[in-house]
Amino acid sequence: MTGVLTAARALIVASRPLSWINTAYPFAAVMILTTGDIDVTTVVGTLFFLVPYNLLMYGVNDVFDYASDIANPRKGGVEGAMLPPRLHRTTLFAATALTAPFVVALAWLGAERPESWAMLGVSLFAVIAYSAPGLRFKEVPLLDSVTSSTHFVTPALCAIALAGTTLTTPLIVSLTAFFLWGMASHAFGAVQDIVPDRRAGIGSIATALGAAPTVRLTVALWSGAGALMLFTPWPAALVAAVAVPYVASALPYIRVSDERSGSVHRAWRRFLVINYAAGAAVTILLIVGATEGLFS
């Protein structure tokens, strides 16, 4: 029994509970705001993108990144599990077993909207391709940030497909801004891992560009995301202000050296907090926007 509880705790840590909301929220928000209802599809999809999706995404990553993670000082907690080899097979099995029923259910619920199958397929492929041997998109500079952002945007796209939502210009602009935000967030997170990644022979957008250029890129991407939101109707345009704390947190590091790249970890910890505050602000604006017909 003790062994089962230990494995269960390890799997929960591997799924990154702090990040559950980052994938469940886009799906739930789009479904509720565009349909005005909470139906079976909304519940099933939200639960899927809350836990199973994250266990699959991060569990696969922790299994196949174990060799490099043991040399990374920030691994072994809320920012990444240190899964011992004896739990690798269990993790992959659990991730697959937990994901499969939800995928089948979502495919059945979206039977009349085959485009939802395509979106779900892209989402799952991006999750696997990021870390799995033979693909390892995480080691291809730029593609790593694009794939990581896809992890967070595709839940919203799945919701759009399942709900049969019309892609209005404001919605397209908002999704594009969200995609830029995702790329920036991944790239900024990669900066703090430059030293351990290079020691392990792992490539990333940060190891390729270097610390300072990558931070400048993230500032540009977050700024671009904010600027795009200015082209959405009021009050959604106010979301542009959400980019400010992200940019402000990264600016002190625009000249950071590769040797000092680990110091960016302090800003990354702030980033995790900023996400929750920003999410609350965006939620309020989305609700107001929905009442103004932004998504119709």
C-alpha positions as a LaTeX table, in Angstrom:
\begin{tabular}{lrrr}
\hline
Residue & $x$ (\AA) & $y$ (\AA) & $z$ (\AA) \\
\hline
Met1 & 0.00 & 0.00 & 0.00 \\
Thr2 & 2.88 & 2.35 & 0.85 \\
Gly3 & 4.39 & 1.72 & $-2.57$ \\
Val4 & 1.10 & 2.58 & $-4.29$ \\
Leu5 & 0.79 & 5.83 & $-2.35$ \\
Thr6 & 4.39 & 6.74 & $-3.14$ \\
Ala7 & 3.80 & 6.12 & $-6.84$ \\
Ala8 & 0.54 & 8.10 & $-6.74$ \\
Arg9 & 2.26 & 11.07 & $-5.11$ \\
Ala10 & 5.05 & 10.91 & $-7.69$ \\
Leu11 & 2.52 & 10.89 & $-10.54$ \\
Ile12 & 0.71 & 13.90 & $-9.10$ \\
Val13 & 3.98 & 15.82 & $-8.83$ \\
Ala14 & 4.91 & 14.75 & $-12.36$ \\
Ser15 & 1.64 & 16.20 & $-13.70$ \\
Arg16 & 2.64 & 19.68 & $-12.43$ \\
Pro17 & $-0.48$ & 20.66 & $-10.40$ \\
Leu18 & 0.49 & 24.33 & $-10.63$ \\
Ser19 & 0.06 & 24.09 & $-14.41$ \\
Trp20 & $-3.24$ & 22.20 & $-14.53$ \\
Ile21 & $-5.20$ & 25.41 & $-14.87$ \\
Asn22 & $-3.09$ & 26.53 & $-17.86$ \\
Thr23 & $-4.59$ & 23.84 & $-20.10$ \\
Ala24 & $-8.01$ & 23.29 & $-18.54$ \\
Tyr25 & $-8.85$ & 26.98 & $-18.40$ \\
Pro26 & $-8.58$ & 27.71 & $-22.17$ \\
Phe27 & $-10.91$ & 24.80 & $-22.95$ \\
Ala28 & $-13.46$ & 25.60 & $-20.25$ \\
Ala29 & $-13.43$ & 29.34 & $-20.92$ \\
Val30 & $-14.06$ & 28.94 & $-24.65$ \\
Met31 & $-16.80$ & 26.32 & $-24.14$ \\
Ile32 & $-18.67$ & 28.30 & $-21.52$ \\
Leu33 & $-18.29$ & 31.72 & $-23.09$ \\
Thr34 & $-19.23$ & 30.64 & $-26.60$ \\
Thr35 & $-22.09$ & 28.27 & $-25.73$ \\
Gly36 & $-23.33$ & 29.91 & $-22.53$ \\
Asp37 & $-23.78$ & 26.46 & $-21.04$ \\
Ile38 & $-21.94$ & 23.79 & $-19.04$ \\
Asp39 & $-22.78$ & 20.50 & $-20.69$ \\
Val40 & $-21.27$ & 17.01 & $-20.67$ \\
Thr41 & $-18.71$ & 17.94 & $-23.31$ \\
Thr42 & $-17.55$ & 20.91 & $-21.25$ \\
Val43 & $-17.17$ & 18.80 & $-18.11$ \\
Val44 & $-15.40$ & 15.89 & $-19.83$ \\
Gly45 & $-13.07$ & 18.15 & $-21.79$ \\
Thr46 & $-12.21$ & 20.29 & $-18.79$ \\
Leu47 & $-11.41$ & 17.24 & $-16.66$ \\
Phe48 & $-9.28$ & 15.82 & $-19.47$ \\
Phe49 & $-7.24$ & 18.97 & $-19.94$ \\
Leu50 & $-6.98$ & 19.43 & $-16.17$ \\
Val51 & $-5.21$ & 16.21 & $-15.14$ \\
Pro52 & $-4.78$ & 13.40 & $-17.74$ \\
Tyr53 & $-3.47$ & 15.77 & $-20.41$ \\
Asn54 & $-0.89$ & 17.22 & $-18.02$ \\
Leu55 & 0.20 & 13.82 & $-16.74$ \\
Leu56 & 0.71 & 12.70 & $-20.34$ \\
Met57 & 2.59 & 15.86 & $-21.29$ \\
Tyr58 & 4.82 & 16.21 & $-18.25$ \\
Gly59 & 5.04 & 12.53 & $-17.36$ \\
Val60 & 6.47 & 11.63 & $-20.76$ \\
Asn61 & 8.83 & 14.57 & $-20.43$ \\
Asp62 & 10.07 & 13.51 & $-16.99$ \\
Val63 & 10.64 & 9.93 & $-18.11$ \\
Phe64 & 12.69 & 10.74 & $-21.18$ \\
Asp65 & 14.47 & 13.73 & $-19.61$ \\
Tyr66 & 15.56 & 11.85 & $-16.50$ \\
Ala67 & 19.25 & 11.78 & $-17.45$ \\
Ser68 & 19.39 & 15.56 & $-17.72$ \\
Asp69 & 16.96 & 16.30 & $-14.89$ \\
Ile70 & 19.20 & 14.70 & $-12.27$ \\
Ala71 & 21.76 & 17.40 & $-13.05$ \\
Asn72 & 19.22 & 20.23 & $-12.91$ \\
Pro73 & 18.96 & 21.83 & $-9.44$ \\
Arg74 & 15.40 & 23.09 & $-9.95$ \\
Lys75 & 13.98 & 19.65 & $-10.64$ \\
Gly76 & 12.44 & 17.50 & $-7.97$ \\
Gly77 & 9.48 & 19.65 & $-6.89$ \\
Val78 & 6.60 & 21.70 & $-8.27$ \\
Glu79 & 8.70 & 22.64 & $-11.31$ \\
Gly80 & 9.35 & 19.08 & $-12.35$ \\
Ala81 & 9.36 & 15.63 & $-10.82$ \\
Met82 & 12.49 & 13.58 & $-10.39$ \\
Leu83 & 10.97 & 10.26 & $-11.33$ \\
Pro84 & 13.19 & 7.32 & $-10.40$ \\
Pro85 & 13.71 & 4.78 & $-13.19$ \\
Arg86 & 11.57 & 2.22 & $-11.34$ \\
Leu87 & 8.54 & 4.49 & $-11.89$ \\
His88 & 9.13 & 5.23 & $-15.56$ \\
Arg89 & 7.06 & 2.35 & $-16.90$ \\
Thr90 & 4.35 & 3.05 & $-14.33$ \\
Thr91 & 4.23 & 6.70 & $-15.37$ \\
Leu92 & 3.88 & 5.93 & $-19.06$ \\
Phe93 & 1.21 & 3.30 & $-18.36$ \\
Ala94 & $-0.74$ & 5.56 & $-16.01$ \\
Ala95 & $-0.59$ & 8.50 & $-18.42$ \\
Thr96 & $-1.87$ & 6.35 & $-21.29$ \\
Ala97 & $-4.53$ & 4.59 & $-19.21$ \\
Leu98 & $-5.86$ & 7.84 & $-17.79$ \\
Thr99 & $-5.85$ & 9.64 & $-21.14$ \\
Ala100 & $-7.44$ & 6.95 & $-23.35$ \\
Pro101 & $-11.00$ & 6.97 & $-21.91$ \\
Phe102 & $-11.22$ & 10.76 & $-22.17$ \\
Val103 & $-9.97$ & 10.74 & $-25.76$ \\
Val104 & $-12.56$ & 8.12 & $-26.69$ \\
Ala105 & $-15.29$ & 10.12 & $-24.92$ \\
Leu106 & $-14.32$ & 13.39 & $-26.61$ \\
Ala107 & $-14.17$ & 11.66 & $-30.00$ \\
Trp108 & $-17.68$ & 10.28 & $-29.42$ \\
Leu109 & $-19.02$ & 13.62 & $-28.18$ \\
Gly110 & $-17.52$ & 15.30 & $-31.24$ \\
Ala111 & $-18.75$ & 12.69 & $-33.72$ \\
Glu112 & $-20.74$ & 15.30 & $-35.63$ \\
Arg113 & $-17.77$ & 17.66 & $-35.75$ \\
Pro114 & $-14.81$ & 15.75 & $-37.27$ \\
Glu115 & $-12.72$ & 18.92 & $-37.11$ \\
Ser116 & $-12.64$ & 18.36 & $-33.35$ \\
Trp117 & $-10.91$ & 15.04 & $-33.96$ \\
Ala118 & $-8.24$ & 16.82 & $-35.97$ \\
Met119 & $-7.68$ & 19.40 & $-33.23$ \\
Leu120 & $-7.51$ & 16.72 & $-30.54$ \\
Gly121 & $-5.08$ & 14.75 & $-32.70$ \\
Val122 & $-2.81$ & 17.76 & $-33.17$ \\
Ser123 & $-2.91$ & 18.42 & $-29.43$ \\
Leu124 & $-1.95$ & 14.86 & $-28.51$ \\
Phe125 & 0.73 & 14.68 & $-31.18$ \\
Ala126 & 2.33 & 17.89 & $-29.90$ \\
Val127 & 2.34 & 16.51 & $-26.36$ \\
Ile128 & 4.10 & 13.30 & $-27.40$ \\
Ala129 & 6.39 & 14.83 & $-30.03$ \\
Tyr130 & 7.83 & 17.32 & $-27.57$ \\
Ser131 & 9.63 & 14.68 & $-25.50$ \\
Ala132 & 9.36 & 11.20 & $-27.04$ \\
Pro133 & 12.50 & 9.58 & $-28.53$ \\
Gly134 & 12.63 & 9.78 & $-32.29$ \\
Leu135 & 10.83 & 13.12 & $-32.34$ \\
Arg136 & 12.13 & 15.25 & $-29.44$ \\
Phe137 & 10.79 & 18.57 & $-30.74$ \\
Lys138 & 11.99 & 20.07 & $-27.46$ \\
Glu139 & 15.55 & 19.81 & $-28.78$ \\
Val140 & 14.87 & 21.69 & $-32.01$ \\
Pro141 & 15.36 & 25.43 & $-31.43$ \\
Leu142 & 12.23 & 27.50 & $-32.14$ \\
Leu143 & 10.20 & 24.36 & $-32.84$ \\
Asp144 & 10.44 & 23.68 & $-29.12$ \\
Ser145 & 8.73 & 26.97 & $-28.25$ \\
Val146 & 6.16 & 26.56 & $-31.03$ \\
Thr147 & 5.30 & 23.05 & $-29.83$ \\
Ser148 & 5.11 & 24.13 & $-26.20$ \\
Ser149 & 2.72 & 26.95 & $-27.09$ \\
Thr150 & 0.64 & 24.47 & $-29.08$ \\
His151 & 0.14 & 22.52 & $-25.85$ \\
Phe152 & $-1.76$ & 25.47 & $-24.37$ \\
Val153 & $-3.56$ & 26.85 & $-27.42$ \\
Thr154 & $-4.95$ & 23.57 & $-28.79$ \\
Pro155 & $-7.29$ & 23.01 & $-25.80$ \\
Ala156 & $-8.99$ & 26.27 & $-26.80$ \\
Leu157 & $-9.05$ & 25.14 & $-30.45$ \\
Cys158 & $-10.57$ & 21.80 & $-29.39$ \\
Ala159 & $-13.30$ & 23.70 & $-27.57$ \\
Ile160 & $-13.95$ & 25.90 & $-30.60$ \\
Ala161 & $-14.28$ & 22.81 & $-32.79$ \\
Leu162 & $-16.51$ & 20.91 & $-30.35$ \\
Ala163 & $-18.77$ & 23.91 & $-29.78$ \\
Gly164 & $-18.97$ & 24.76 & $-33.47$ \\
Thr165 & $-17.88$ & 28.29 & $-32.64$ \\
Thr166 & $-17.50$ & 30.74 & $-35.50$ \\
Leu167 & $-13.97$ & 32.09 & $-35.75$ \\
Thr168 & $-14.51$ & 35.83 & $-35.53$ \\
Thr169 & $-11.68$ & 38.30 & $-36.06$ \\
Pro170 & $-11.46$ & 39.18 & $-32.33$ \\
Leu171 & $-11.24$ & 35.48 & $-31.49$ \\
Ile172 & $-8.50$ & 34.85 & $-34.07$ \\
Val173 & $-6.52$ & 37.84 & $-32.81$ \\
Ser174 & $-6.91$ & 36.68 & $-29.21$ \\
Leu175 & $-5.76$ & 33.15 & $-30.04$ \\
Thr176 & $-2.75$ & 34.53 & $-31.93$ \\
Ala177 & $-1.83$ & 36.67 & $-28.93$ \\
Phe178 & $-2.21$ & 33.63 & $-26.69$ \\
Phe179 & 0.11 & 31.67 & $-28.99$ \\
Leu180 & 2.78 & 34.39 & $-28.78$ \\
Trp181 & 2.39 & 34.38 & $-24.99$ \\
Gly182 & 2.95 & 30.61 & $-24.97$ \\
Met183 & 6.09 & 30.86 & $-27.08$ \\
Ala184 & 7.49 & 33.61 & $-24.87$ \\
Ser185 & 6.74 & 31.67 & $-21.70$ \\
His186 & 8.51 & 28.57 & $-22.96$ \\
Ala187 & 11.54 & 30.45 & $-24.22$ \\
Phe188 & 11.88 & 32.39 & $-20.96$ \\
Gly189 & 11.66 & 29.18 & $-18.96$ \\
Ala190 & 14.38 & 27.61 & $-21.11$ \\
Val191 & 16.87 & 30.36 & $-20.25$ \\
Gln192 & 17.31 & 29.17 & $-16.67$ \\
Asp193 & 18.21 & 25.68 & $-17.94$ \\
Ile194 & 20.94 & 26.72 & $-20.39$ \\
Val195 & 23.85 & 25.47 & $-18.28$ \\
Pro196 & 22.41 & 22.03 & $-17.30$ \\
Asp197 & 20.99 & 21.54 & $-20.80$ \\
Arg198 & 24.35 & 22.20 & $-22.45$ \\
Arg199 & 26.08 & 19.87 & $-20.02$ \\
Ala200 & 23.58 & 17.16 & $-20.93$ \\
Gly201 & 23.90 & 17.88 & $-24.65$ \\
Ile202 & 20.27 & 19.01 & $-24.93$ \\
Gly203 & 19.39 & 21.72 & $-27.40$ \\
Ser204 & 16.72 & 24.40 & $-26.96$ \\
Ile205 & 15.87 & 27.82 & $-28.24$ \\
Ala206 & 17.86 & 29.23 & $-25.30$ \\
Thr207 & 20.97 & 27.10 & $-25.83$ \\
Ala208 & 20.93 & 28.05 & $-29.50$ \\
Leu209 & 20.39 & 31.80 & $-29.14$ \\
Gly210 & 22.04 & 32.35 & $-25.77$ \\
Ala211 & 20.59 & 33.80 & $-22.59$ \\
Ala212 & 20.37 & 37.52 & $-23.38$ \\
Pro213 & 19.03 & 37.17 & $-26.96$ \\
Thr214 & 16.40 & 34.68 & $-25.75$ \\
Val215 & 15.23 & 37.03 & $-23.00$ \\
Arg216 & 14.97 & 39.84 & $-25.53$ \\
Leu217 & 12.93 & 37.57 & $-27.79$ \\
Thr218 & 10.56 & 36.76 & $-24.95$ \\
Val219 & 10.12 & 40.48 & $-24.19$ \\
Ala220 & 9.31 & 41.05 & $-27.87$ \\
Leu221 & 6.84 & 38.15 & $-27.95$ \\
Trp222 & 5.04 & 39.20 & $-24.77$ \\
Ser223 & 4.95 & 42.79 & $-26.02$ \\
Gly224 & 3.60 & 41.57 & $-29.36$ \\
Ala225 & 0.89 & 39.58 & $-27.62$ \\
Gly226 & $-0.16$ & 42.66 & $-25.69$ \\
Ala227 & $-0.08$ & 44.85 & $-28.78$ \\
Leu228 & $-2.30$ & 42.42 & $-30.68$ \\
Met229 & $-4.96$ & 42.59 & $-27.99$ \\
Leu230 & $-5.23$ & 46.33 & $-28.62$ \\
Phe231 & $-6.91$ & 45.40 & $-31.90$ \\
Thr232 & $-9.77$ & 43.59 & $-30.18$ \\
Pro233 & $-13.04$ & 45.30 & $-29.19$ \\
Trp234 & $-13.47$ & 46.95 & $-25.83$ \\
Pro235 & $-13.17$ & 45.67 & $-23.10$ \\
Ala236 & $-11.06$ & 42.78 & $-24.41$ \\
Ala237 & $-8.45$ & 45.34 & $-25.47$ \\
Leu238 & $-7.70$ & 45.86 & $-21.78$ \\
Val239 & $-6.06$ & 42.41 & $-21.79$ \\
Ala240 & $-3.12$ & 44.17 & $-23.45$ \\
Ala241 & $-2.17$ & 45.47 & $-20.00$ \\
Val242 & $-1.67$ & 41.89 & $-18.81$ \\
Ala243 & 1.57 & 41.77 & $-20.82$ \\
Val244 & 3.11 & 44.50 & $-18.65$ \\
Pro245 & 4.02 & 42.41 & $-15.56$ \\
Tyr246 & 5.55 & 39.69 & $-17.75$ \\
Val247 & 7.70 & 42.18 & $-19.61$ \\
Ala248 & 8.64 & 44.00 & $-16.40$ \\
Ser249 & 9.74 & 40.73 & $-14.79$ \\
Ala250 & 11.95 & 39.80 & $-17.76$ \\
Leu251 & 13.50 & 43.20 & $-18.55$ \\
Pro252 & 16.18 & 43.07 & $-15.82$ \\
Tyr253 & 17.65 & 40.02 & $-17.57$ \\
Ile254 & 17.97 & 41.30 & $-21.14$ \\
Arg255 & 21.77 & 41.40 & $-20.74$ \\
Val256 & 22.18 & 38.28 & $-18.61$ \\
Ser257 & 25.16 & 36.13 & $-19.55$ \\
Asp258 & 24.92 & 32.43 & $-20.30$ \\
Glu259 & 26.99 & 31.73 & $-17.19$ \\
Arg260 & 24.51 & 33.66 & $-15.04$ \\
Ser261 & 21.42 & 32.32 & $-16.82$ \\
Gly262 & 20.42 & 30.34 & $-13.74$ \\
Ser263 & 19.61 & 33.63 & $-12.00$ \\
Val264 & 16.56 & 33.93 & $-14.25$ \\
His265 & 14.99 & 31.30 & $-12.01$ \\
Arg266 & 13.96 & 34.09 & $-9.62$ \\
Ala267 & 11.95 & 35.73 & $-12.38$ \\
Trp268 & 10.51 & 32.36 & $-13.37$ \\
Arg269 & 9.15 & 31.92 & $-9.86$ \\
Arg270 & 7.49 & 35.32 & $-10.19$ \\
Phe271 & 6.14 & 34.23 & $-13.56$ \\
Leu272 & 4.22 & 31.39 & $-11.90$ \\
Val273 & 2.54 & 33.89 & $-9.58$ \\
Ile274 & 1.90 & 36.41 & $-12.36$ \\
Asn275 & 0.07 & 33.70 & $-14.30$ \\
Tyr276 & $-2.59$ & 33.38 & $-11.64$ \\
Ala277 & $-3.08$ & 37.13 & $-11.24$ \\
Ala278 & $-3.18$ & 37.58 & $-15.02$ \\
Gly279 & $-5.62$ & 34.69 & $-15.36$ \\
Ala280 & $-7.99$ & 36.31 & $-12.88$ \\
Ala281 & $-7.89$ & 39.61 & $-14.77$ \\
Val282 & $-8.42$ & 37.93 & $-18.13$ \\
Thr283 & $-11.36$ & 35.95 & $-16.73$ \\
Ile284 & $-13.14$ & 39.12 & $-15.64$ \\
Leu285 & $-12.56$ & 40.76 & $-19.01$ \\
Leu286 & $-13.67$ & 37.66 & $-20.91$ \\
Ile287 & $-16.92$ & 37.53 & $-18.96$ \\
Val288 & $-17.58$ & 41.20 & $-19.68$ \\
Gly289 & $-16.57$ & 40.65 & $-23.31$ \\
Ala290 & $-19.04$ & 37.78 & $-23.61$ \\
Thr291 & $-21.86$ & 40.00 & $-22.41$ \\
Glu292 & $-20.85$ & 42.49 & $-25.11$ \\
Gly293 & $-21.10$ & 39.83 & $-27.82$ \\
Leu294 & $-17.35$ & 39.52 & $-28.37$ \\
Phe295 & $-17.56$ & 35.80 & $-29.13$ \\
Ser296 & $-20.77$ & 35.78 & $-31.13$ \\
\hline
\end{tabular}
